[in-house]
Amino acid sequence: MENYFFDALNRFVFEEAGGAAIRHLADRGYTARQIADTISFPLPYEKVREAFTAHLLEKGVLLREKTTEHVKREKTEYVREYDRYGKPSFRRVTVSREREQEEPEKRRYIACPFGGEDAKELLVLLDKRQREYIEGICWTKKTMYHLLDERMSGIAKRLSENGKDMGEIYVCGAGY
């Protein structure tokens, strides 16, 4: 019970200190390094990377595996409640959310091998800004999939010009 309380308190303090700022700046196109340098309160770069990656996963920009099915996500939130004497307490609530996309059949993803053994070799071929973006994501050893947006198209093009292919591109199925 004690660890549960401290974990909840840590998440709450982190959210109040910088979670919303990290998500906001990520949505504006900042890299994890730029976010760490921009925010006015000290957060370890590794914590920023983790929050940045979690946000990309939550938004559907980054996928851990291919999917063609409608994805439901459950998110844990903490709700502040007051008892009849005005004493605050927190209650854990699980919220089920469905990803909503305007045009699901047009979402294209590209396989990203940046968690594998060849990652360092690939990073050398990128320019500073592209490398900074890729290094700011917590990649798994298993291939992950990134939304094929303008930034990732540039990265794929840069690698292709240097004789390296990122991986397959796939269109996420309808109903995603």
NORUR-V863801 format. One record per residue. N is the residue number from 1. PHI is phi in whole degrees, -180 to 180 (none if undefined). PSI is psi in radians with two decimals (999 if undefined). Layout:
N|PHI|PSI / N|PHI|PSI
This chain:
1|none|-0.65 / 2|-64|-0.77 / 3|-65|-0.63 / 4|-60|-0.78 / 5|-64|-0.82 / 6|-67|-0.62 / 7|-64|-0.78 / 8|-64|-0.73 / 9|-65|-0.73 / 10|-61|-0.80 / 11|-63|-0.71 / 12|-64|-0.82 / 13|-64|-0.74 / 14|-63|-0.76 / 15|-61|-0.76 / 16|-68|-0.63 / 17|-76|-0.66 / 18|-162|-0.09 / 19|-57|-0.84 / 20|-67|-0.67 / 21|-65|-0.71 / 22|-63|-0.81 / 23|-63|-0.74 / 24|-62|-0.82 / 25|-69|-0.60 / 26|-64|-0.71 / 27|-65|-0.44 / 28|-86|0.00 / 29|99|0.13 / 30|-72|2.65 / 31|-87|2.92 / 32|-61|-0.68 / 33|-65|-0.77 / 34|-63|-0.67 / 35|-64|-0.82 / 36|-60|-0.64 / 37|-78|-0.43 / 38|-86|-0.72 / 39|-65|2.54 / 40|-87|-0.04 / 41|-119|2.58 / 42|-75|2.13 / 43|-132|2.37 / 44|-61|2.48 / 45|-56|-0.67 / 46|-63|-0.65 / 47|-67|-0.68 / 48|-64|-0.77 / 49|-58|-0.79 / 50|-63|-0.78 / 51|-67|-0.68 / 52|-62|-0.84 / 53|-64|-0.77 / 54|-60|-0.68 / 55|-66|-0.74 / 56|-63|-0.67 / 57|-66|-0.75 / 58|-65|-0.67 / 59|-78|-0.20 / 60|85|0.20 / 61|-76|-0.56 / 62|-125|2.36 / 63|-124|2.48 / 64|-79|-0.43 / 65|-154|2.83 / 66|-64|2.53 / 67|-147|2.51 / 68|-123|0.07 / 69|-103|2.83 / 70|-67|2.21 / 71|-102|2.22 / 72|-109|2.37 / 73|-116|2.45 / 74|-108|2.33 / 75|-125|2.39 / 76|-93|2.25 / 77|-126|2.75 / 78|-115|2.19 / 79|-107|2.28 / 80|-84|2.24 / 81|-128|2.72 / 82|-121|2.38 / 83|-81|-3.10 / 84|-67|-0.23 / 85|-98|0.04 / 86|87|0.13 / 87|-80|2.17 / 88|-78|2.59 / 89|-147|2.88 / 90|-117|2.42 / 91|-122|2.34 / 92|-82|2.26 / 93|-128|2.33 / 94|-100|2.16 / 95|-112|2.21 / 96|-94|2.19 / 97|-127|2.53 / 98|-104|2.42 / 99|-70|2.29 / 100|-115|2.17 / 101|-127|2.46 / 102|-68|-0.78 / 103|-129|1.38 / 104|-63|-0.55 / 105|-73|-0.17 / 106|-102|0.13 / 107|-84|2.02 / 108|-109|2.41 / 109|-123|2.68 / 110|-124|2.42 / 111|-70|2.33 / 112|-120|2.03 / 113|-92|0.45 / 114|-76|-0.07 / 115|-98|-0.07 / 116|-86|-2.99 / 117|-71|-0.45 / 118|-88|0.11 / 119|-58|-0.79 / 120|-64|-0.66 / 121|-64|-0.67 / 122|-72|-0.69 / 123|-63|-0.58 / 124|-63|-0.51 / 125|-80|-0.24 / 126|-89|2.75 / 127|-77|3.03 / 128|-58|-0.82 / 129|-66|-0.74 / 130|-65|-0.76 / 131|-62|-0.73 / 132|-61|-0.71 / 133|-65|-0.84 / 134|-65|-0.71 / 135|-69|-0.35 / 136|-81|-0.07 / 137|-104|2.40 / 138|-85|1.61 / 139|-79|2.57 / 140|-95|2.87 / 141|-65|-0.51 / 142|-77|2.54 / 143|-58|2.30 / 144|-111|2.91 / 145|-124|2.29 / 146|-114|2.46 / 147|-55|2.32 / 148|-82|1.38 / 149|-97|-3.02 / 150|-61|-0.71 / 151|-64|-0.83 / 152|-71|-0.53 / 153|-63|-0.72 / 154|-64|-0.69 / 155|-66|-0.78 / 156|-63|-0.71 / 157|-64|-0.76 / 158|-61|-0.76 / 159|-67|-0.70 / 160|-63|-0.69 / 161|-63|-0.44 / 162|-100|0.26 / 163|83|0.24 / 164|-118|2.36 / 165|-105|2.43 / 166|-72|-0.93 / 167|160|-3.04 / 168|-71|2.68 / 169|-109|2.37 / 170|-136|2.64 / 171|-95|2.21 / 172|-69|2.29 / 173|-62|2.79 / 174|-60|2.56 / 175|90|0.07 / 176|-75|999
